[in-house]
Amino acid sequence: MKPVVWGVLSTARIGMQHVIPALRASPLVELRGIASRTLPAARQAAQQLGIAQAYGSYEELLADPAIEAIYNPLPNHLHVPLTLQAAAAGKHVLCEKPVALSAAEAGTLRAAAGQVHIEEAFMVRHHPQWHRARELVRSGRIGTPQAVQMFFSYFNDDPHNIRNQPGIGGGALYDIGCYAVLAGRYLFETEPQRAVALVDRDPALGTDRLTSALLDFGAGRQASFTVSTQSVRYQRVQVVGSRGRIEIFIPFNAVRGGEMRLALDEGGLLDGSSITTETLPACDQYQLQVEAFSRRVREGAAPQAQGIDDAVAQARVIDALWQSERSGRWEAVA
């Protein structure tokens, strides 16, 4: 197919380190340009990464008629405003997670999503290890799925880092808790009915630095998780059923171009002798993500709001968890 022409809004770290290399590596993509708030910063990034065009403002990039699709990795509070600007300029948008800071804000993207393709950038949905885990659940290999358990953490207490600024959507729940919420929804293939949270906030930064949650999916299905921005770097996902268990060892930051492993325990023997390990094909989950998005753009299918409906459902869970922090009780996901 003819490559889709992309532009990148900002020199954010996730774009520079993960998504831009994926864009450059894909034969389905022509990466035309990168924008920053200042032209020198954009030129430096363009030169560093071998990008043809640098723009001194986001608006200048959006005005380029050659660009068809935008990657938006701006700080969380700018996701919706710049996605709407891009859509108004006729650009398709792959927007970093969380797409919005509330379900109501996410809902404002629905009209635009009927005109251009808009997707929340959860790259894990494209990785073979996640596909395989859901396939094992669907096929009944672990019996009736009952619990999804997750831990995801790193250490960053830099007050200047955007992840530690509460006014713009910083903190553990927005940054990495969204992956945990997605994992429960992805593996159970339904929406939680209610949620409860326990939150510890940094007294100086004001962000949630340690957040734990329990999500009730009904019919005896539960998802629990702990996420932290001030703990040792670690991540793991387990899916437990009536007859077996699946463990994903590096569920979120899968090594680019590396083979990943997951474990299947169909016997529950405590010495581990009933565990088998599967190796998944080497891939770049970010490249798979941008290629899937590019195909949708090039195939010419009419844009649909389902992607935003999914983002709204995701945001409703986070809304309920914030409400639970305030109330100290279970809150309905609605």
C-alpha positions in Angstrom: 0.0 0.0 0.0 1.0 3.6 -0.4 2.7 4.7 2.9 0.7 7.0 5.1 2.4 10.4 5.8 2.8 11.0 9.5 3.7 13.9 11.8 4.5 13.9 15.5 3.4 16.5 18.0 6.2 17.3 20.4 9.5 15.8 21.4 8.0 13.7 24.3 10.2 10.9 25.5 7.8 8.1 24.6 7.7 9.4 21.0 11.5 9.9 20.8 12.4 6.5 22.3 9.6 4.2 21.1 7.0 5.5 18.6 9.3 7.5 16.3 11.7 4.5 15.8 8.6 2.4 15.0 7.3 4.9 12.5 10.7 5.1 10.8 11.1 1.3 10.6 7.7 0.7 9.0 7.3 0.4 5.2 3.7 1.5 5.7 4.8 4.9 7.0 6.4 8.1 5.7 7.4 10.1 8.7 7.4 13.7 7.3 7.9 15.9 10.4 8.0 16.7 14.1 6.8 19.8 15.9 7.8 21.4 19.1 6.9 24.7 20.9 10.1 26.2 19.5 11.8 25.6 16.2 15.3 24.9 17.6 13.9 22.1 19.7 12.1 20.6 16.7 15.2 20.9 14.5 17.3 19.2 17.1 14.9 16.3 17.4 14.5 16.1 13.6 18.3 16.0 13.1 18.8 13.4 15.8 16.2 11.1 14.5 16.6 11.6 10.7 13.2 13.3 10.2 12.9 15.5 7.1 10.8 18.5 8.4 10.8 20.4 11.7 8.0 22.8 12.7 8.2 25.5 15.3 4.6 25.1 16.5 1.9 22.4 16.6 -0.3 24.6 14.5 2.3 24.7 11.7 2.5 21.0 11.5 -1.3 20.6 11.5 -1.5 23.1 8.6 0.8 21.0 6.4 -1.6 19.5 3.8 0.8 16.6 3.1 0.4 15.1 6.5 -2.3 12.6 6.9 -1.9 11.2 10.4 -0.7 12.6 13.7 0.9 10.9 16.7 0.0 12.9 19.8 2.2 12.2 22.9 1.7 15.6 24.6 1.1 15.8 28.4 -2.2 14.3 29.4 -4.2 17.5 29.7 -3.4 18.4 26.1 -4.5 15.1 24.5 -8.1 16.1 23.8 -7.5 19.8 22.8 -4.7 18.9 20.3 -6.6 15.8 19.0 -9.6 18.0 18.3 -7.3 20.6 16.5 -5.8 17.8 14.4 -9.2 16.3 13.6 -10.4 19.8 12.6 -7.5 20.0 10.2 -8.5 16.6 8.7 -5.7 14.6 10.3 -6.2 11.1 11.7 -4.9 10.9 15.3 -3.1 8.2 17.3 -3.2 9.7 20.8 -1.2 8.5 23.8 -3.0 7.1 26.7 -5.0 8.2 28.7 -6.8 9.8 25.8 -8.6 12.1 28.4 -8.7 12.9 32.1 -12.3 11.9 32.5 -15.1 10.0 30.6 -16.9 13.3 29.9 -13.8 14.8 28.3 -13.2 11.6 26.3 -16.8 11.8 25.1 -16.1 15.2 23.4 -14.0 13.3 20.8 -17.0 11.3 19.5 -18.1 13.7 16.8 -14.5 14.1 15.5 -14.1 10.3 15.5 -16.9 10.1 13.0 -14.8 12.2 10.6 -11.3 10.9 11.1 -9.8 7.9 12.7 -8.9 8.5 16.3 -7.4 5.8 18.5 -6.1 5.6 22.1 -2.5 4.3 21.9 -2.5 1.2 24.0 0.3 -0.6 22.1 0.0 -3.7 24.3 -3.2 -4.7 22.4 -1.0 -5.4 19.4 1.6 -7.6 21.0 1.4 -11.4 20.4 1.8 -12.2 24.1 -1.5 -10.4 24.9 -3.2 -12.1 21.9 -2.0 -15.5 23.2 -3.1 -14.8 26.7 -6.6 -14.0 25.6 -6.6 -17.0 23.3 -5.8 -19.3 26.2 -8.5 -17.8 28.3 -11.1 -18.1 25.5 -10.2 -21.7 24.8 -10.8 -22.7 28.4 -7.2 -23.8 29.1 -7.4 -22.2 32.6 -11.1 -23.2 33.2 -13.4 -20.4 34.3 -11.4 -17.1 34.5 -11.8 -15.7 38.0 -9.1 -13.2 38.7 -6.6 -10.9 36.9 -3.8 -9.6 39.2 -1.4 -6.9 38.1 1.6 -5.0 39.5 3.3 -2.2 37.7 5.9 0.2 39.2 8.9 2.4 38.6 10.7 5.1 40.6 10.5 8.8 39.6 10.2 11.6 42.2 11.4 14.4 40.0 9.1 17.3 40.7 9.8 18.7 37.2 8.7 15.5 35.4 5.2 15.8 33.9 4.3 12.4 35.6 4.6 14.2 38.9 2.5 17.2 38.2 -1.1 16.6 39.4 -2.6 19.6 37.5 -1.8 18.1 34.1 -2.8 14.5 34.7 0.3 13.1 36.5 0.4 10.3 39.0 0.4 6.5 39.0 -3.2 5.8 38.1 -3.3 8.0 34.9 0.2 7.0 33.8 0.3 3.2 34.4 -2.9 2.3 36.2 -4.7 2.8 32.9 -2.8 -0.3 31.6 -4.0 -2.3 34.6 -7.6 -1.3 33.9 -7.2 -2.2 30.3 -5.8 -5.6 31.2 -8.9 -6.6 33.2 -11.2 -5.3 30.5 -9.1 -7.0 27.7 -8.9 -10.4 29.4 -12.4 -10.7 30.8 -13.8 -9.0 27.6 -16.4 -7.1 29.6 -16.7 -4.0 31.7 -16.4 -3.8 35.5 -19.5 -2.9 37.4 -18.0 -1.3 40.5 -14.6 -0.3 41.8 -12.8 0.6 45.0 -9.4 2.3 45.5 -6.7 2.9 48.1 -4.5 5.8 47.3 -1.3 7.2 48.9 -0.4 10.7 47.7 3.1 12.2 47.8 2.8 15.1 50.4 5.0 17.4 48.4 4.0 16.5 44.8 0.3 15.9 45.4 0.3 13.0 42.9 -0.8 9.4 43.7 2.4 7.6 44.2 0.9 4.2 45.3 -2.6 3.2 44.2 -4.3 -0.1 44.6 -7.7 -1.1 43.3 -10.2 -3.8 43.1 -12.6 -4.1 40.1 -15.7 -6.2 40.2 -16.6 -7.6 36.8 -19.6 -9.6 38.1 -20.2 -13.3 37.8 -17.3 -14.0 40.3 -14.7 -12.2 38.2 -12.3 -9.7 39.9 -9.3 -7.7 38.8 -6.9 -6.3 41.3 -3.8 -4.1 40.8 -1.2 -2.0 42.5 0.7 0.7 40.6 3.4 3.0 41.9 5.7 5.8 40.7 8.0 5.5 43.7 8.7 1.8 44.0 11.3 -0.6 42.5 10.8 -1.1 38.8 8.6 -4.2 38.3 5.7 -5.5 36.3 3.7 -8.7 36.1 0.2 -9.9 35.1 -1.4 -13.1 36.2 -4.7 -14.6 35.1 -6.1 -17.2 37.5 -8.9 -19.6 36.6 -10.7 -22.6 38.1 -8.2 -25.0 36.6 -5.1 -23.1 35.6 -3.1 -19.9 35.6 -1.4 -17.6 33.0 1.6 -15.4 33.8 2.9 -12.6 31.5 6.4 -11.8 32.6 6.9 -8.4 31.0 3.4 -7.4 30.0 3.7 -3.7 29.3 7.3 -2.8 28.4 8.0 -5.7 26.1 11.5 -5.6 24.7 11.4 -4.2 21.1 12.5 -6.8 18.7 12.8 -9.4 21.4 11.1 -12.7 22.0 8.7 -12.6 25.0 7.6 -15.5 27.2 4.5 -16.3 29.1 3.8 -19.2 31.5 0.8 -21.6 31.5 0.2 -23.6 34.7 -2.5 -26.2 34.1 -1.9 -28.3 37.1 -1.3 -26.0 40.0 1.6 -28.0 41.5 3.3 -25.8 44.1 6.8 -27.0 43.0 6.3 -25.5 39.6 6.5 -28.8 37.7 3.1 -28.2 36.1 4.2 -24.9 34.4 5.0 -24.8 30.7 6.5 -21.7 29.1 5.7 -20.4 25.6 8.0 -18.1 23.6 6.2 -15.5 21.4 7.5 -14.2 18.1 9.9 -11.2 18.3 8.2 -8.0 17.3 8.0 -4.2 18.0 4.5 -3.6 19.6 4.8 0.1 18.7 5.4 -0.7 15.0 2.5 -3.2 15.0 0.3 -0.4 16.4 1.3 2.3 13.9 0.9 -0.2 11.0 -2.5 -1.3 12.1 -3.5 2.4 12.3 -2.0 3.2 8.9 -3.9 0.3 7.3 -7.2 1.7 8.6 -6.3 5.1 7.2 -5.3 3.8 3.8 -8.0 1.2 3.4 -10.5 4.0 3.3 -13.1 2.6 5.7 -15.4 5.2 7.2 -14.2 6.4 10.6 -16.2 5.0 13.4 -16.7 6.2 17.0 -16.1 2.7 18.5 -12.5 3.6 19.4 -13.7 6.5 21.4 -16.5 4.5 23.0 -13.7 2.1 24.2 -11.7 5.1 25.5 -14.8 6.4 27.4 -15.4 3.0 28.9 -11.8 3.0 30.1 -12.1 6.5 31.5 -15.3 5.6 33.4 -13.3 3.1 35.5 -10.7 5.6 36.4 -13.4 8.2 37.2 -14.9 5.6 39.6 -11.5 5.0 41.3 -11.0 8.7 41.9 -14.5 8.9 43.3 -13.7 5.9 45.6 -10.6 7.7 46.8 -12.8 10.6 47.9 -15.7 8.5 49.3 -13.7 5.6 50.8 -16.4 3.3 49.4 -17.2 1.1 46.4 -18.3 3.2 43.5 -20.4 2.2 40.5 -18.7 2.3 37.1 -21.1 4.4 35.0 
